[in-house]
Amino acid sequence: MIIQNVSYKRIENGNHYHSDNIELIQIVDPCKEFPISVKPFKEIHRFEFCDVSSSDSILWDGRMSESTGREIIFILRNAYSANRDIIVHCMGGISRSGAVVEIGLRIGFKDSKGDYRNPNMYMFELMTSML
């Protein structure tokens, strides 16, 4: 199974890895619209939270919650068990999606070498503690 991180724009224009057996995890800023994909997906999972670290002075409501982290891990494990590929996007395709891809790699997915990745360490550490 393949996992790839991409930007918001790459979902809109379809410039990403694709197979007949693939799920999409979408992460956008709160109140931002989700991009419409030009390619079909078996399932689409949508999340809204900011790209912040534990030291950023933003309301806690803007960060990924523990329950959201558990839900993302559940989605990844189920997709892996079902032999499905995963595309993850956030706004830039770097931090939030990068953290999810890094967790996916620990679960057993293969890296399809998507966009540059610099994982959001708050998300990565939180989800790593749940594995």
C-alpha positions in Angstrom: 0.0 0.0 0.0 1.1 3.5 -0.9 0.8 6.7 1.1 1.5 10.2 -0.3 1.3 13.8 1.0 0.2 16.5 -1.4 -1.0 20.1 -1.4 -4.6 21.3 -1.5 -4.0 22.5 -5.1 -2.8 19.1 -6.3 -6.2 17.5 -5.2 -8.0 20.1 -7.2 -6.0 19.5 -10.3 -5.6 15.7 -9.9 -1.8 15.9 -9.9 -1.2 13.1 -7.4 -0.8 9.3 -7.2 -4.0 7.5 -8.0 -5.3 3.9 -8.0 -8.7 2.2 -8.1 -8.4 1.4 -4.4 -7.5 4.6 -2.7 -8.8 6.8 0.2 -8.3 10.5 0.7 -7.6 12.2 4.0 -8.3 16.0 3.8 -7.0 18.4 6.3 -7.9 22.1 6.0 -7.9 25.2 8.3 -11.1 25.7 10.2 -13.7 27.4 8.0 -11.8 26.7 4.8 -13.6 24.8 2.1 -12.4 21.3 1.1 -11.1 21.0 -2.4 -13.1 19.0 -4.9 -11.1 16.2 -6.4 -11.2 15.5 -10.1 -10.4 11.9 -9.4 -12.6 9.4 -7.5 -11.8 7.9 -4.1 -13.2 4.9 -2.3 -13.6 7.0 0.8 -13.0 10.7 1.8 -12.2 11.7 5.4 -12.4 15.3 6.3 -10.7 17.2 9.2 -10.4 20.8 10.2 -7.6 22.0 12.4 -4.7 24.5 12.2 -1.1 23.8 11.6 0.3 24.7 15.0 2.8 23.4 17.5 2.4 22.9 21.2 4.3 26.2 21.8 2.1 28.3 19.5 -0.1 30.8 21.2 -3.4 29.7 19.6 -6.5 28.6 21.3 -6.4 24.8 21.9 -9.5 24.4 19.8 -7.4 25.2 16.7 -5.0 22.2 17.2 -5.6 18.6 16.3 -7.3 17.0 19.2 -6.4 13.6 20.7 -9.7 12.2 19.4 -8.9 13.4 15.9 -5.5 11.8 16.2 -7.1 8.5 17.2 -9.6 8.7 14.3 -6.8 9.3 11.8 -4.8 6.3 13.1 -8.0 4.2 12.9 -8.5 5.3 9.3 -4.9 4.5 8.4 -5.0 1.0 10.1 -8.3 0.2 8.4 -7.0 1.2 5.0 -3.8 -0.8 5.5 -5.9 -3.9 6.5 -8.1 -3.4 3.5 -5.1 -3.0 1.2 -6.0 0.5 0.2 -3.7 3.3 -0.7 -3.9 6.7 1.0 -3.5 10.3 -0.2 -3.3 13.0 2.5 -3.5 16.6 1.8 -3.4 19.8 3.8 -3.0 23.4 2.6 0.7 23.2 1.6 1.0 19.5 1.6 4.0 19.7 4.0 3.3 19.8 7.8 0.0 18.3 8.7 -0.1 15.8 5.8 3.5 15.1 6.4 2.8 14.1 10.0 0.0 11.7 8.9 2.3 10.2 6.2 5.1 9.6 8.8 2.6 7.7 11.0 1.4 5.8 7.9 4.9 4.7 7.2 5.2 3.4 10.8 2.0 1.4 10.2 3.5 -0.2 7.1 2.6 1.9 4.1 5.2 2.5 1.4 6.2 6.1 0.6 5.2 7.3 -2.9 7.5 10.3 -2.6 4.9 13.1 -2.7 5.6 16.7 -1.9 8.4 17.8 0.4 7.6 16.8 4.0 8.3 18.6 7.2 5.9 17.0 9.7 4.1 19.0 12.3 5.9 17.6 15.4 3.0 18.3 17.8 0.7 16.0 15.6 3.5 13.4 15.0 4.4 13.1 18.7 0.7 12.9 19.7 -0.2 10.2 17.2 3.1 8.3 17.9 2.1 8.0 21.5 -1.2 6.4 20.4 0.4 3.7 18.2 
